[in-house]
């Protein structure tokens, strides 16, 4: 059992950069509950989306199973 997600870091970063206020990167990572909340608040007025973008860039973003989303 691996501690790395099968989701791709680059795709999560692109989704977050362009559609972060809609929670697209959270839908992609399987975090549907927080994605809906982010969608309703427009990414916490952009702040939550920006913080998520930084977390993704530093390689610390996790999917719904708690696995790190990595490069490959």
C-alpha positions as CSV (number, residue, x, y, z in Angstrom):
1,X,0.0,0.0,0.0
2,X,1.5,3.3,-1.1
3,X,1.2,6.6,0.7
4,X,1.1,8.4,-2.7
5,X,-2.1,9.2,-4.5
6,X,-2.6,8.2,-8.2
7,X,-3.8,11.8,-8.8
8,X,-1.3,14.1,-10.6
9,X,0.2,17.1,-8.9
10,X,0.5,19.2,-12.1
11,X,-3.2,18.7,-13.0
12,X,-4.2,19.6,-9.5
13,X,-2.1,22.8,-9.7
14,X,-3.6,23.7,-13.1
15,X,-7.1,23.1,-11.8
16,X,-6.5,25.2,-8.7
17,X,-4.8,28.1,-10.6
18,X,-7.6,28.4,-13.2
19,X,-10.6,27.1,-11.4
20,X,-9.6,27.2,-7.7
21,X,-12.4,29.5,-6.6
22,X,-14.9,26.8,-7.9
23,X,-13.1,24.1,-6.0
24,X,-12.2,22.1,-9.1
25,X,-8.9,20.8,-7.6
26,X,-10.9,19.5,-4.6
27,X,-13.4,17.8,-6.8
28,X,-10.4,16.2,-8.7
29,X,-8.8,15.0,-5.4
30,X,-12.1,13.5,-4.2
31,X,-12.8,16.0,-1.5
32,X,-16.4,16.6,-2.6
33,X,-17.7,18.1,0.7
34,X,-15.1,20.8,0.9
35,X,-15.2,21.3,-2.8
36,X,-19.0,22.2,-2.6
37,X,-18.3,24.5,0.3
38,X,-15.4,26.2,-1.7
39,X,-17.7,26.5,-4.7
40,X,-20.4,28.2,-2.6
41,X,-17.9,30.7,-1.0
42,X,-15.9,31.2,-4.3
43,X,-12.9,29.7,-2.7
44,X,-13.2,31.7,0.5
45,X,-13.2,34.8,-1.7
46,X,-10.0,33.5,-3.3
47,X,-8.0,33.2,-0.1
48,X,-8.8,29.5,0.4
49,X,-8.0,28.8,-3.2
50,X,-4.7,30.7,-3.0
51,X,-3.7,28.8,0.2
52,X,-4.6,25.5,-1.5
53,X,-2.5,26.5,-4.5
54,X,0.5,27.0,-2.3
55,X,0.0,23.7,-0.5
56,X,-0.2,22.0,-3.9
57,X,3.0,23.7,-5.1
58,X,4.9,22.6,-2.0
59,X,3.6,19.0,-2.6
60,X,1.6,18.7,0.7
61,X,-1.9,18.5,-0.8
62,X,-3.7,15.2,0.0
63,X,-6.5,13.4,-1.7
64,X,-9.7,12.1,0.0
65,X,-7.8,9.0,1.3
66,X,-5.1,11.1,3.0
67,X,-2.5,10.2,0.4
68,X,-0.1,12.9,-0.9
69,X,-0.7,14.0,-4.5
70,X,2.7,13.7,-6.2
71,X,4.5,14.2,-9.5
72,X,4.1,10.7,-10.8
